Structures are given as structure tokens and as C-alpha cells.
Amino acid sequence: MDIEAIYKSHEALLEGHFLLSSGYHSSRYLQSAKLLESPKVAKTLTDELSTKITQANLNIDTICSPAIGGLIAGFSLATSMEKRYIFTERVSLNMQLRRGFDIKQGENILICEDIITTGGSAMECAVVLESMGANIVGFACLANRGFCKTTQDSTASKPNCTLYSHLPLFALGNIRIDMHEADNCPMCKDGGTQAIKPGSRAN
Ligand code: ZN
């Protein structure tokens, strides 16, 4: 499955000059919500992801996503795998488990995102669940940005990957996108355009 081609064909791989939430600038941006507006597409993708995960024979009770980005991918994966589904969310920047969701001691949880870049939100989600007694068994995403090592990759994670290195990361594939520090962005240096925050306007 060519996940980059799928994002492109659904106009979910945007080209431009973007300001990412990390502060970095990039010329391409993945808008997973646009891809997942079709539940049928979402199901096709997570059925495939489910197959990969099932082959690893993990013991999974529950799938959990960090809101908002991971919600649709995670719910669809839980549907494909017939697992319980919960999510964490930010309250004043702190990741929390709310909505009456509870965690059993030793509950085996797989964390699912739409995109894994360095894994920051996924790890915040993992830490909250672990503090409540969960056992995190792995991570999953539709597309990996190439900073973290997936189960298919032969090369190691880059130093800025924050995911637990002893746990597997399942992805449909990698979509590598360069990021530039704001002070060192070639598009800013060329002049003309200003970096736009995706989601803030027509994005
Ligand atoms: Zn720039």
C-alpha cells in the first residue's frame, strides 16, 4: 500500500509553506482529516493496518488515541480490530483521560495516531495511561514521518523520536517531509511567502 499516493489522491498532502505546531516550517503538510472524511477509505486503511498488527500476535485489550488528531484513525482501527476504544485529550496543554473512561490494572493498550512525527502526543498519551495502571503494548499510525522506526524499517529511529524504543510502531508506510527551523527556512529566505498554520485558513 502506497500511503503517500493515497494521501495525494485524496488531496490530503498539501503543498505550500507551513508553520507546524512544533515551530518548524515545511513545504508539505499531511491533512489526515481530509483523507478520513470518507469512512470507507478510513476502513480500508485500518483494515490493512489491523492485518499488520494482528500478525505480530500482541495481546491488545484497548486502543487509545490522543485527541483530536488521532481520533478518527484510532476509532476506525478499533472497529477493524473489534477492540474497546478510548481517547485522551489536552486540558490546558496537559494530556488527560476524561469522559468517565477507566483503566483496569494491566490493561493492554495500543496507542493509535493518524501521523507519527516524533511521537510526542502518543507518548504523552502513553504516560497518562501508564500512571493509571495500563500496560502499553505498542504504537500505530497511518503514516510515519520517518523519524521513528516502524516494524518494517531496517534503520534505527532518529534521535528526536520520543517513542519507547522497546515497543513496536506499526504504520502503513513512511511519508518523509523535510522540516526547517524558522531561522533557517529556505522558503522564508526566498522571500515572498509567509508560513501558514495548517487548519487556520483554507487548510
Ligand atoms: Zn519558512
Residues whose N, C-alpha, C, O or C-beta is under 5 A from the ligand:
A	BS01	ZN	H25 C185 M187 C188 A195
